[in-house]
Amino acid sequence: MKKGLHPNYKSVTVTCISCGNTFESGSILDEIRVDTCNQCHPFFTGKDRSTKVDGRVDRFNKRYGNLNK
């Protein structure tokens, strides 16, 4: 590699501002702050807000029936 051409890649601490979780990653930045991480995101925690969506699917099926017949 040419000297002075590439940025310095280093180990940094990533901090989640929602839950305060921290973990190590690599970046050219000094620190990284994220809104959500795998500890507080609903998809990864299993606390998904799909209950409203399930009702919409049931309403659709009730209104239009099974289209695969």
Summary of the structure (lengths in Angstrom):
residues: 69
radius of gyration: 22.0
end to end distance: 62.4
largest distance: 66.5
contacts: 124
relative contact order: 0.15
helix: 26%
strand: 23%
